[in-house]
């Protein structure tokens, strides 16, 4: 069984109550991991904004993944639960290209790795850009 990290996130307590809760993301990721033959060996379950440049838990995931070559997979719920900024997107791309990690999105069943086509990477760029715009819109309101 392949080893995986899991990062599930909400932005606020209000989102935890009204949105797609941490528990719901956790259940979905567990089901996804079983289907993909992945064993979740470490998990982060946090309430932190994806817009901040210095995200404590997210950065812990990145550093842990870099230090543990035996763990080749990281599970997120969807793109905007992973990041809404370009700084963190570049960290993810580094994990993929330099460290050979595979990124999984449990809700959309999408997988991104170093063999992904340019269209898959392009779509991920667009999804991050849309999430970034939504975050900017929310901030302005």
N, CA, C and O atoms as a GROMACS GRO file, in nm:
protein
  564
    1UNK      N    1   0.084  -0.118   0.000
    1UNK     CA    2   0.000   0.000   0.000
    1UNK      C    3   0.089   0.125   0.000
    1UNK      O    4   0.187   0.133   0.074
    2UNK      N    5   0.054   0.221  -0.084
    2UNK     CA    6   0.132   0.344  -0.097
    2UNK      C    7   0.097   0.440   0.017
    2UNK      O    8  -0.018   0.449   0.059
    3UNK      N    9   0.199   0.512   0.066
    3UNK     CA   10   0.179   0.603   0.178
    3UNK      C   11   0.140   0.742   0.130
    3UNK      O   12   0.187   0.790   0.026
    4UNK      N   13   0.052   0.806   0.208
    4UNK     CA   14   0.003   0.939   0.170
    4UNK      C   15  -0.007   1.030   0.292
    4UNK      O   16  -0.025   0.985   0.405
    5UNK      N   17   0.004   1.159   0.264
    5UNK     CA   18  -0.027   1.263   0.360
    5UNK      C   19  -0.165   1.318   0.325
    5UNK      O   20  -0.209   1.307   0.211
    6UNK      N   21  -0.232   1.375   0.425
    6UNK     CA   22  -0.363   1.435   0.399
    6UNK      C   23  -0.367   1.572   0.464
    6UNK      O   24  -0.324   1.591   0.578
    7UNK      N   25  -0.420   1.668   0.389
    7UNK     CA   26  -0.439   1.804   0.438
    7UNK      C   27  -0.583   1.844   0.411
    7UNK      O   28  -0.625   1.854   0.296
    8UNK      N   29  -0.657   1.867   0.517
    8UNK     CA   30  -0.795   1.913   0.503
    8UNK      C   31  -0.807   2.045   0.578
    8UNK      O   32  -0.750   2.064   0.685
    9UNK      N   33  -0.886   2.137   0.517
    9UNK     CA   34  -0.884   2.274   0.567
    9UNK      C   35  -1.019   2.343   0.547
    9UNK      O   36  -1.089   2.322   0.448
   10UNK      N   37  -1.052   2.426   0.644
   10UNK     CA   38  -1.155   2.527   0.628
   10UNK      C   39  -1.089   2.661   0.661
   10UNK      O   40  -0.986   2.665   0.728
   11UNK      N   41  -1.148   2.769   0.612
   11UNK     CA   42  -1.089   2.901   0.633
   11UNK      C   43  -1.128   2.963   0.767
   11UNK      O   44  -1.055   3.047   0.820
   12UNK      N   45  -1.243   2.922   0.820
   12UNK     CA   46  -1.293   2.985   0.942
   12UNK      C   47  -1.388   2.890   1.014
   12UNK      O   48  -1.430   2.788   0.960
   13UNK      N   49  -1.421   2.927   1.137
   13UNK     CA   50  -1.519   2.849   1.213
   13UNK      C   51  -1.656   2.853   1.144
   13UNK      O   52  -1.728   2.754   1.142
   14UNK      N   53  -1.690   2.969   1.087
   14UNK     CA   54  -1.817   2.982   1.016
   14UNK      C   55  -1.823   2.885   0.898
   14UNK      O   56  -1.926   2.822   0.875
   15UNK      N   57  -1.714   2.873   0.825
   15UNK     CA   58  -1.711   2.780   0.712
   15UNK      C   59  -1.722   2.636   0.763
   15UNK      O   60  -1.783   2.552   0.697
   16UNK      N   61  -1.664   2.609   0.877
   16UNK     CA   62  -1.673   2.476   0.936
   16UNK      C   63  -1.820   2.440   0.964
   16UNK      O   64  -1.862   2.326   0.945
   17UNK      N   65  -1.896   2.540   1.008
   17UNK     CA   66  -2.037   2.515   1.041
   17UNK      C   67  -2.126   2.518   0.917
   17UNK      O   68  -2.220   2.438   0.907
   18UNK      N   69  -2.099   2.608   0.823
   18UNK     CA   70  -2.187   2.628   0.708
   18UNK      C   71  -2.140   2.560   0.581
   18UNK      O   72  -2.221   2.527   0.494
   19UNK      N   73  -2.011   2.537   0.569
   19UNK     CA   74  -1.955   2.489   0.443
   19UNK      C   75  -1.929   2.340   0.444
   19UNK      O   76  -1.999   2.263   0.510
   20UNK      N   77  -1.830   2.302   0.371
   20UNK     CA   78  -1.790   2.162   0.360
   20UNK      C   79  -1.695   2.132   0.476
   20UNK      O   80  -1.576   2.158   0.466
   21UNK      N   81  -1.747   2.079   0.584
   21UNK     CA   82  -1.677   2.068   0.712
   21UNK      C   83  -1.551   1.982   0.704
   21UNK      O   84  -1.530   1.904   0.611
   22UNK      N   85  -1.468   2.000   0.806
   22UNK     CA   86  -1.347   1.918   0.817
   22UNK      C   87  -1.382   1.770   0.825
   22UNK      O   88  -1.318   1.686   0.762
   23UNK      N   89  -1.486   1.738   0.903
   23UNK     CA   90  -1.526   1.597   0.915
   23UNK      C   91  -1.573   1.538   0.782
   23UNK      O   92  -1.542   1.424   0.749
   24UNK      N   93  -1.648   1.617   0.706
   24UNK     CA   94  -1.694   1.570   0.574
   24UNK      C   95  -1.575   1.549   0.481
   24UNK      O   96  -1.570   1.449   0.409
   25UNK      N   97  -1.480   1.642   0.482
   25UNK     CA   98  -1.360   1.628   0.399
   25UNK      C   99  -1.280   1.505   0.442
   25UNK      O  100  -1.224   1.434   0.359
   26UNK      N  101  -1.274   1.483   0.573
   26UNK     CA  102  -1.200   1.368   0.626
   26UNK      C  103  -1.262   1.236   0.579
   26UNK      O  104  -1.190   1.147   0.533
   27UNK      N  105  -1.393   1.225   0.590
   27UNK     CA  106  -1.462   1.102   0.545
   27UNK      C  107  -1.440   1.078   0.396
   27UNK      O  108  -1.408   0.966   0.355
   28UNK      N  109  -1.457   1.182   0.317
   28UNK     CA  110  -1.438   1.168   0.173
   28UNK      C  111  -1.295   1.128   0.138
   28UNK      O  112  -1.274   1.044   0.050
   29UNK      N  113  -1.198   1.185   0.206
   29UNK     CA  114  -1.058   1.152   0.177
   29UNK      C  115  -1.026   1.009   0.219
   29UNK      O  116  -0.945   0.942   0.153
   30UNK      N  117  -1.086   0.960   0.325
   30UNK     CA  118  -1.064   0.821   0.367
   30UNK      C  119  -1.119   0.724   0.262
   30UNK      O  120  -1.056   0.624   0.229
   31UNK      N  121  -1.238   0.755   0.212
   31UNK     CA  122  -1.297   0.671   0.107
   31UNK      C  123  -1.211   0.676  -0.019
   31UNK      O  124  -1.187   0.573  -0.083
   32UNK      N  125  -1.166   0.794  -0.053
   32UNK     CA  126  -1.080   0.810  -0.171
   32UNK      C  127  -0.951   0.730  -0.154
   32UNK      O  128  -0.909   0.659  -0.246
   33UNK      N  129  -0.888   0.741  -0.038
   33UNK     CA  130  -0.762   0.669  -0.012
   33UNK      C  131  -0.781   0.518  -0.028
   33UNK      O  132  -0.696   0.451  -0.085
   34UNK      N  133  -0.891   0.467   0.021
   34UNK     CA  134  -0.919   0.323   0.006
   34UNK      C  135  -0.929   0.285  -0.142
   34UNK      O  136  -0.871   0.185  -0.184
   35UNK      N  137  -1.002   0.364  -0.220
   35UNK     CA  138  -1.017   0.335  -0.363
   35UNK      C  139  -0.884   0.341  -0.437
   35UNK      O  140  -0.862   0.266  -0.532
   36UNK      N  141  -0.795   0.430  -0.394
   36UNK     CA  142  -0.667   0.449  -0.461
   36UNK      C  143  -0.554   0.363  -0.401
   36UNK      O  144  -0.439   0.372  -0.444
   37UNK      N  145  -0.589   0.279  -0.303
   37UNK     CA  146  -0.490   0.194  -0.235
   37UNK      C  147  -0.380   0.279  -0.168
   37UNK      O  148  -0.261   0.249  -0.178
   38UNK      N  149  -0.424   0.386  -0.100
   38UNK     CA  150  -0.333   0.474  -0.029
   38UNK      C  151  -0.355   0.459   0.121
   38UNK      O  152  -0.469   0.450   0.167
   39UNK      N  153  -0.247   0.458   0.196
   39UNK     CA  154  -0.254   0.455   0.341
   39UNK      C  155  -0.216   0.594   0.392
   39UNK      O  156  -0.104   0.640   0.371
   40UNK      N  157  -0.309   0.660   0.459
   40UNK     CA  158  -0.282   0.793   0.514
   40UNK      C  159  -0.200   0.776   0.640
   40UNK      O  160  -0.248   0.721   0.740
   41UNK      N  161  -0.075   0.822   0.636
   41UNK     CA  162   0.016   0.802   0.749
   41UNK      C  163   0.029   0.926   0.837
   41UNK      O  164   0.073   0.916   0.951
   42UNK      N  165  -0.009   1.041   0.785
   42UNK     CA  166  -0.007   1.165   0.864
   42UNK      C  167  -0.110   1.259   0.805
   42UNK      O  168  -0.127   1.268   0.683
   43UNK      N  169  -0.179   1.329   0.896
   43UNK     CA  170  -0.290   1.413   0.852
   43UNK      C  171  -0.287   1.548   0.923
   43UNK      O  172  -0.250   1.557   1.040
   44UNK      N  173  -0.326   1.651   0.850
   44UNK     CA  174  -0.343   1.785   0.906
   44UNK      C  175  -0.488   1.822   0.886
   44UNK      O  176  -0.542   1.810   0.776
   45UNK      N  177  -0.553   1.867   0.992
   45UNK     CA  178  -0.694   1.904   0.991
   45UNK      C  179  -0.701   2.042   1.055
   45UNK      O  180  -0.693   2.054   1.178
   46UNK      N  181  -0.716   2.146   0.972
   46UNK     CA  182  -0.693   2.282   1.022
   46UNK      C  183  -0.798   2.382   0.976
   46UNK      O  184  -0.870   2.362   0.878
   47UNK      N  185  -0.802   2.491   1.050
   47UNK     CA  186  -0.877   2.609   1.010
   47UNK      C  187  -0.774   2.719   0.990
   47UNK      O  188  -0.726   2.780   1.086
   48UNK      N  189  -0.740   2.744   0.864
   48UNK     CA  190  -0.646   2.851   0.831
   48UNK      C  191  -0.676   2.904   0.692
   48UNK      O  192  -0.719   2.829   0.604
   49UNK      N  193  -0.653   3.030   0.675
   49UNK     CA  194  -0.679   3.094   0.546
   49UNK      C  195  -0.581   3.044   0.442
   49UNK      O  196  -0.463   3.023   0.472
   50UNK      N  197  -0.629   3.024   0.321
   50UNK     CA  198  -0.541   2.980   0.212
   50UNK      C  199  -0.483   3.098   0.137
   50UNK      O  200  -0.413   3.081   0.037
   51UNK      N  201  -0.512   3.218   0.183
   51UNK     CA  202  -0.461   3.336   0.114
   51UNK      C  203  -0.330   3.384   0.174
   51UNK      O  204  -0.249   3.444   0.104
   52UNK      N  205  -0.308   3.358   0.301
   52UNK     CA  206  -0.186   3.403   0.367
   52UNK      C  207  -0.064   3.337   0.305
   52UNK      O  208  -0.067   3.221   0.264
   53UNK      N  209   0.044   3.414   0.299
   53UNK     CA  210   0.168   3.358   0.244
   53UNK      C  211   0.231   3.258   0.340
   53UNK      O  212   0.286   3.157   0.296
   54UNK      N  213   0.224   3.284   0.468
   54UNK     CA  214   0.284   3.195   0.568
   54UNK      C  215   0.176   3.115   0.639
   54UNK      O  216   0.122   3.158   0.741
   55UNK      N  217   0.145   3.001   0.585
   55UNK     CA  218   0.044   2.912   0.641
   55UNK      C  219   0.114   2.800   0.717
   55UNK      O  220   0.180   2.715   0.656
   56UNK      N  221   0.100   2.800   0.847
   56UNK     CA  222   0.175   2.708   0.933
   56UNK      C  223   0.154   2.562   0.895
   56UNK      O  224   0.250   2.492   0.864
   57UNK      N  225   0.029   2.515   0.898
   57UNK     CA  226   0.002   2.373   0.872
   57UNK      C  227   0.037   2.335   0.728
   57UNK      O  228   0.097   2.230   0.705
   58UNK      N  229   0.002   2.419   0.633
   58UNK     CA  230   0.033   2.389   0.493
   58UNK      C  231   0.184   2.375   0.476
   58UNK      O  232   0.231   2.281   0.410
   59UNK      N  233   0.260   2.466   0.533
   59UNK     CA  234   0.406   2.459   0.522
   59UNK      C  235   0.462   2.336   0.592
   59UNK      O  236   0.564   2.282   0.549
   60UNK      N  237   0.398   2.291   0.698
   60UNK     CA  238   0.439   2.167   0.764
   60UNK      C  239   0.422   2.048   0.669
   60UNK      O  240   0.508   1.961   0.662
   61UNK      N  241   0.311   2.046   0.597
   61UNK     CA  242   0.288   1.939   0.499
   61UNK      C  243   0.398   1.939   0.394
   61UNK      O  244   0.454   1.834   0.361
   62UNK      N  245   0.429   2.057   0.342
   62UNK     CA  246   0.532   2.069   0.237
   62UNK      C  247   0.666   2.018   0.289
   62UNK      O  248   0.732   1.938   0.223
   63UNK      N  249   0.706   2.064   0.405
   63UNK     CA  250   0.836   2.025   0.460
   63UNK      C  251   0.840   1.876   0.495
   63UNK      O  252   0.941   1.809   0.472
   64UNK      N  253   0.732   1.824   0.550
   64UNK     CA  254   0.725   1.682   0.583
   64UNK      C  255   0.738   1.597   0.457
   64UNK      O  256   0.810   1.498   0.455
   65UNK      N  257   0.668   1.638   0.352
   65UNK     CA  258   0.674   1.565   0.225
   65UNK      C  259   0.815   1.566   0.168
   65UNK      O  260   0.861   1.465   0.114
   66UNK      N  261   0.883   1.676   0.178
   66UNK     CA  262   1.021   1.686   0.128
   66UNK      C  263   1.115   1.593   0.204
   66UNK      O  264   1.204   1.533   0.145
   67UNK      N  265   1.095   1.583   0.335
   67UNK     CA  266   1.185   1.503   0.420
   67UNK      C  267   1.158   1.353   0.413
   67UNK      O  268   1.243   1.273   0.454
   68UNK      N  269   1.043   1.313   0.364
   68UNK     CA  270   1.005   1.171   0.364
   68UNK      C  271   0.984   1.121   0.222
   68UNK      O  272   0.873   1.128   0.168
   69UNK      N  273   1.090   1.073   0.163
   69UNK     CA  274   1.082   1.026   0.024
   69UNK      C  275   0.992   0.904   0.008
   69UNK      O  276   0.942   0.877  -0.101
   70UNK      N  277   0.971   0.830   0.116
   70UNK     CA  278   0.887   0.711   0.109
   70UNK      C  279   0.738   0.747   0.093
   70UNK      O  280   0.657   0.664   0.054
   71UNK      N  281   0.705   0.872   0.124
   71UNK     CA  282   0.567   0.919   0.108
   71UNK      C  283   0.559   0.994  -0.024
   71UNK      O  284   0.615   1.102  -0.039
   72UNK      N  285   0.488   0.934  -0.119
   72UNK     CA  286   0.484   0.990  -0.254
   72UNK      C  287   0.353   1.059  -0.288
   72UNK      O  288   0.340   1.114  -0.398
   73UNK      N  289   0.255   1.057  -0.197
   73UNK     CA  290   0.122   1.107  -0.229
   73UNK      C  291   0.072   1.205  -0.124
   73UNK      O  292   0.097   1.188  -0.004
   74UNK      N  293   0.000   1.307  -0.170
   74UNK     CA  294  -0.063   1.404  -0.080
   74UNK      C  295  -0.207   1.422  -0.127
   74UNK      O  296  -0.233   1.445  -0.245
   75UNK      N  297  -0.300   1.410  -0.033
   75UNK     CA  298  -0.442   1.420  -0.064
   75UNK      C  299  -0.496   1.553  -0.012
   75UNK      O  300  -0.477   1.589   0.104
   76UNK      N  301  -0.563   1.625  -0.101
   76UNK     CA  302  -0.638   1.746  -0.068
   76UNK      C  303  -0.783   1.721  -0.107
   76UNK      O  304  -0.811   1.629  -0.184
   77UNK      N  305  -0.874   1.801  -0.056
   77UNK     CA  306  -1.015   1.787  -0.093
   77UNK      C  307  -1.036   1.835  -0.237
   77UNK      O  308  -1.068   1.756  -0.325
   78UNK      N  309  -1.018   1.963  -0.259
   78UNK     CA  310  -1.025   2.025  -0.392
   78UNK      C  311  -0.919   2.134  -0.398
   78UNK      O  312  -0.853   2.164  -0.298
   79UNK      N  313  -0.901   2.192  -0.515
   79UNK     CA  314  -0.795   2.290  -0.536
   79UNK      C  315  -0.800   2.404  -0.436
   79UNK      O  316  -0.697   2.440  -0.379
   80UNK      N  317  -0.917   2.463  -0.413
   80UNK     CA  318  -0.920   2.579  -0.324
   80UNK      C  319  -0.902   2.543  -0.177
   80UNK      O  320  -0.879   2.632  -0.095
   81UNK      N  321  -0.912   2.416  -0.142
   81UNK     CA  322  -0.876   2.372  -0.007
   81UNK      C  323  -0.724   2.358   0.004
   81UNK      O  324  -0.668   2.364   0.113
   82UNK      N  325  -0.658   2.339  -0.109
   82UNK     CA  326  -0.511   2.332  -0.113
   82UNK      C  327  -0.452   2.472  -0.105
   82UNK      O  328  -0.374   2.502  -0.015
   83UNK      N  329  -0.491   2.557  -0.199
   83UNK     CA  330  -0.438   2.693  -0.200
   83UNK      C  331  -0.526   2.787  -0.280
   83UNK      O  332  -0.602   2.747  -0.368
   84UNK      N  333  -0.512   2.913  -0.245
   84UNK     CA  334  -0.575   3.022  -0.320
   84UNK      C  335  -0.471   3.128  -0.352
   84UNK      O  336  -0.505   3.244  -0.374
   85UNK      N  337  -0.345   3.088  -0.354
   85UNK     CA  338  -0.241   3.186  -0.386
   85UNK      C  339  -0.129   3.121  -0.466
   85UNK      O  340  -0.109   3.000  -0.463
   86UNK      N  341  -0.057   3.205  -0.537
   86UNK     CA  342   0.049   3.156  -0.626
   86UNK      C  343   0.173   3.109  -0.552
   86UNK      O  344   0.246   3.023  -0.602
   87UNK      N  345   0.198   3.164  -0.432
   87UNK     CA  346   0.315   3.121  -0.354
   87UNK      C  347   0.307   2.972  -0.324
   87UNK      O  348   0.402   2.897  -0.347
   88UNK      N  349   0.191   2.929  -0.274
   88UNK     CA  350   0.174   2.789  -0.236
   88UNK      C  351   0.160   2.699  -0.358
   88UNK      O  352   0.202   2.583  -0.355
   89UNK      N  353   0.103   2.752  -0.465
   89UNK     CA  354   0.095   2.673  -0.588
   89UNK      C  355   0.235   2.635  -0.635
   89UNK      O  356   0.258   2.522  -0.678
   90UNK      N  357   0.328   2.729  -0.626
   90UNK     CA  358   0.466   2.700  -0.666
   90UNK      C  359   0.531   2.597  -0.576
   90UNK      O  360   0.613   2.517  -0.621
   91UNK      N  361   0.496   2.597  -0.448
   91UNK     CA  362   0.547   2.495  -0.356
   91UNK      C  363   0.497   2.357  -0.396
   91UNK      O  364   0.571   2.258  -0.390
   92UNK      N  365   0.372   2.350  -0.437
   92UNK     CA  366   0.314   2.223  -0.481
   92UNK      C  367   0.383   2.176  -0.609
   92UNK      O  368   0.418   2.058  -0.621
   93UNK      N  369   0.402   2.267  -0.704
   93UNK     CA  370   0.471   2.230  -0.828
   93UNK      C  371   0.612   2.181  -0.800
   93UNK      O  372   0.660   2.091  -0.868
   94UNK      N  373   0.679   2.240  -0.702
   94UNK     CA  374   0.813   2.194  -0.664
   94UNK      C  375   0.808   2.051  -0.610
   94UNK      O  376   0.893   1.968  -0.643
   95UNK      N  377   0.708   2.023  -0.527
   95UNK     CA  378   0.693   1.886  -0.475
   95UNK      C  379   0.674   1.786  -0.588
   95UNK      O  380   0.729   1.676  -0.585
   96UNK      N  381   0.598   1.825  -0.687
   96UNK     CA  382   0.571   1.736  -0.801
   96UNK      C  383   0.697   1.717  -0.885
   96UNK      O  384   0.738   1.605  -0.911
   97UNK      N  385   0.756   1.827  -0.926
   97UNK     CA  386   0.868   1.820  -1.020
   97UNK      C  387   1.000   1.778  -0.957
   97UNK      O  388   1.072   1.696  -1.013
   98UNK      N  389   1.032   1.834  -0.842
   98UNK     CA  390   1.163   1.808  -0.780
   98UNK      C  391   1.163   1.689  -0.686
   98UNK      O  392   1.266   1.624  -0.669
   99UNK      N  393   1.048   1.658  -0.625
   99UNK     CA  394   1.044   1.552  -0.525
   99UNK      C  395   0.960   1.432  -0.569
   99UNK      O  396   0.947   1.336  -0.494
  100UNK      N  397   0.902   1.438  -0.688
  100UNK     CA  398   0.828   1.324  -0.742
  100UNK      C  399   0.698   1.293  -0.672
  100UNK      O  400   0.650   1.179  -0.678
  101UNK      N  401   0.639   1.391  -0.605
  101UNK     CA  402   0.514   1.367  -0.532
  101UNK      C  403   0.395   1.369  -0.627
  101UNK      O  404   0.399   1.432  -0.733
  102UNK      N  405   0.290   1.300  -0.588
  102UNK     CA  406   0.165   1.296  -0.661
  102UNK      C  407   0.059   1.364  -0.576
  102UNK      O  408   0.043   1.334  -0.458
  103UNK      N  409  -0.013   1.456  -0.637
  103UNK     CA  410  -0.117   1.531  -0.568
  103UNK      C  411  -0.253   1.476  -0.606
  103UNK      O  412  -0.283   1.458  -0.724
  104UNK      N  413  -0.335   1.448  -0.506
  104UNK     CA  414  -0.468   1.392  -0.527
  104UNK      C  415  -0.573   1.490  -0.475
  104UNK      O  416  -0.553   1.555  -0.372
  105UNK      N  417  -0.684   1.499  -0.546
  105UNK     CA  418  -0.798   1.577  -0.502
  105UNK      C  419  -0.915   1.481  -0.484
  105UNK      O  420  -0.970   1.430  -0.581
  106UNK      N  421  -0.952   1.457  -0.358
  106UNK     CA  422  -1.047   1.350  -0.329
  106UNK      C  423  -1.189   1.379  -0.379
  106UNK      O  424  -1.260   1.286  -0.418
  107UNK      N  425  -1.231   1.504  -0.377
  107UNK     CA  426  -1.369   1.533  -0.420
  107UNK      C  427  -1.385   1.527  -0.571
  107UNK      O  428  -1.490   1.486  -0.620
  108UNK      N  429  -1.281   1.566  -0.645
  108UNK     CA  430  -1.291   1.566  -0.791
  108UNK      C  431  -1.223   1.445  -0.856
  108UNK      O  432  -1.230   1.428  -0.978
  109UNK      N  433  -1.158   1.361  -0.776
  109UNK     CA  434  -1.086   1.243  -0.827
  109UNK      C  435  -0.976   1.281  -0.926
  109UNK      O  436  -0.943   1.202  -1.015
  110UNK      N  437  -0.921   1.399  -0.912
  110UNK     CA  438  -0.815   1.446  -1.001
  110UNK      C  439  -0.679   1.411  -0.941
  110UNK      O  440  -0.661   1.417  -0.819
  111UNK      N  441  -0.586   1.373  -1.027
  111UNK     CA  442  -0.450   1.339  -0.986
  111UNK      C  443  -0.353   1.419  -1.072
  111UNK      O  444  -0.365   1.422  -1.194
  112UNK      N  445  -0.256   1.484  -1.005
  112UNK     CA  446  -0.153   1.560  -1.075
  112UNK      C  447  -0.017   1.506  -1.031
  112UNK      O  448   0.012   1.498  -0.911
  113UNK      N  449   0.065   1.468  -1.128
  113UNK     CA  450   0.201   1.423  -1.098
  113UNK      C  451   0.293   1.471  -1.209
  113UNK      O  452   0.252   1.546  -1.297
  114UNK      N  453   0.419   1.427  -1.205
  114UNK     CA  454   0.515   1.476  -1.304
  114UNK      C  455   0.486   1.428  -1.446
  114UNK      O  456   0.544   1.479  -1.541
  115UNK      N  457   0.397   1.331  -1.461
  115UNK     CA  458   0.359   1.283  -1.593
  115UNK      C  459   0.230   1.347  -1.644
  115UNK      O  460   0.184   1.315  -1.754
  116UNK      N  461   0.171   1.436  -1.565
  116UNK     CA  462   0.047   1.502  -1.607
  116UNK      C  463   0.074   1.587  -1.731
  116UNK      O  464   0.180   1.646  -1.746
  117UNK      N  465  -0.024   1.591  -1.818
  117UNK     CA  466  -0.012   1.669  -1.941
  117UNK      C  467  -0.023   1.818  -1.914
  117UNK      O  468  -0.068   1.862  -1.808
  118UNK      N  469   0.020   1.894  -2.013
  118UNK     CA  470   0.016   2.040  -2.000
  118UNK      C  471  -0.125   2.091  -1.978
  118UNK      O  472  -0.145   2.192  -1.911
  119UNK      N  473  -0.225   2.022  -2.034
  119UNK     CA  474  -0.363   2.065  -2.014
  119UNK      C  475  -0.408   2.047  -1.869
  119UNK      O  476  -0.486   2.128  -1.818
  120UNK      N  477  -0.360   1.943  -1.801
  120UNK     CA  478  -0.393   1.922  -1.659
  120UNK      C  479  -0.330   2.030  -1.572
  120UNK      O  480  -0.394   2.081  -1.480
  121UNK      N  481  -0.206   2.064  -1.601
  121UNK     CA  482  -0.136   2.170  -1.526
  121UNK      C  483  -0.204   2.304  -1.553
  121UNK      O  484  -0.222   2.384  -1.462
  122UNK      N  485  -0.240   2.328  -1.677
  122UNK     CA  486  -0.310   2.450  -1.714
  122UNK      C  487  -0.442   2.462  -1.638
  122UNK      O  488  -0.476   2.569  -1.587
  123UNK      N  489  -0.518   2.354  -1.631
  123UNK     CA  490  -0.645   2.356  -1.558
  123UNK      C  491  -0.624   2.382  -1.409
  123UNK      O  492  -0.702   2.454  -1.347
  124UNK      N  493  -0.518   2.325  -1.352
  124UNK     CA  494  -0.488   2.352  -1.211
  124UNK      C  495  -0.454   2.500  -1.192
  124UNK      O  496  -0.498   2.561  -1.095
  125UNK      N  497  -0.378   2.557  -1.285
  125UNK     CA  498  -0.347   2.701  -1.280
  125UNK      C  499  -0.476   2.783  -1.282
  125UNK      O  500  -0.491   2.879  -1.206
  126UNK      N  501  -0.569   2.745  -1.368
  126UNK     CA  502  -0.696   2.817  -1.378
  126UNK      C  503  -0.776   2.803  -1.249
  126UNK      O  504  -0.832   2.901  -1.200
  127UNK      N  505  -0.782   2.682  -1.195
  127UNK     CA  506  -0.857   2.660  -1.071
  127UNK      C  507  -0.800   2.743  -0.956
  127UNK      O  508  -0.876   2.798  -0.876
  128UNK      N  509  -0.668   2.753  -0.946
  128UNK     CA  510  -0.607   2.836  -0.843
  128UNK      C  511  -0.640   2.983  -0.868
  128UNK      O  512  -0.671   3.056  -0.774
  129UNK      N  513  -0.634   3.026  -0.993
  129UNK     CA  514  -0.667   3.165  -1.026
  129UNK      C  515  -0.813   3.198  -0.992
  129UNK      O  516  -0.841   3.306  -0.940
  130UNK      N  517  -0.904   3.106  -1.019
  130UNK     CA  518  -1.046   3.127  -0.986
  130UNK      C  519  -1.062   3.134  -0.834
  130UNK      O  520  -1.135   3.219  -0.783
  131UNK      N  521  -0.996   3.044  -0.762
  131UNK     CA  522  -1.004   3.046  -0.615
  131UNK      C  523  -0.947   3.176  -0.560
  131UNK      O  524  -1.000   3.232  -0.464
  132UNK      N  525  -0.839   3.223  -0.620
  132UNK     CA  526  -0.777   3.350  -0.579
  132UNK      C  527  -0.874   3.466  -0.602
  132UNK      O  528  -0.888   3.553  -0.516
  133UNK      N  529  -0.941   3.468  -0.716
  133UNK     CA  530  -1.038   3.573  -0.745
  133UNK      C  531  -1.154   3.569  -0.646
  133UNK      O  532  -1.196   3.673  -0.596
  134UNK      N  533  -1.206   3.451  -0.619
  134UNK     CA  534  -1.315   3.438  -0.522
  134UNK      C  535  -1.273   3.490  -0.386
  134UNK      O  536  -1.351   3.558  -0.319
  135UNK      N  537  -1.152   3.458  -0.345
  135UNK     CA  538  -1.101   3.504  -0.217
  135UNK      C  539  -1.089   3.657  -0.215
  135UNK      O  540  -1.122   3.721  -0.116
  136UNK      N  541  -1.041   3.714  -0.325
  136UNK     CA  542  -1.032   3.860  -0.336
  136UNK      C  543  -1.171   3.924  -0.329
  136UNK      O  544  -1.189   4.026  -0.262
  137UNK      N  545  -1.267   3.864  -0.397
  137UNK     CA  546  -1.404   3.916  -0.394
  137UNK      C  547  -1.462   3.914  -0.252
  137UNK      O  548  -1.525   4.010  -0.209
  138UNK      N  549  -1.440   3.805  -0.182
  138UNK     CA  550  -1.489   3.792  -0.044
  138UNK      C  551  -1.424   3.899   0.045
  138UNK      O  552  -1.491   3.960   0.128
  139UNK      N  553  -1.294   3.920   0.027
  139UNK     CA  554  -1.223   4.020   0.107
  139UNK      C  555  -1.278   4.160   0.083
  139UNK      O  556  -1.291   4.239   0.177
  140UNK      N  557  -1.311   4.191  -0.041
  140UNK     CA  558  -1.363   4.325  -0.073
  140UNK      C  559  -1.501   4.348  -0.017
  140UNK      O  560  -1.537   4.462   0.015
  141UNK      N  561  -1.580   4.242  -0.006
  141UNK     CA  562  -1.716   4.255   0.046
  141UNK      C  563  -1.712   4.267   0.198
  141UNK      O  564  -1.816   4.279   0.262
   0.00000   0.00000   0.00000
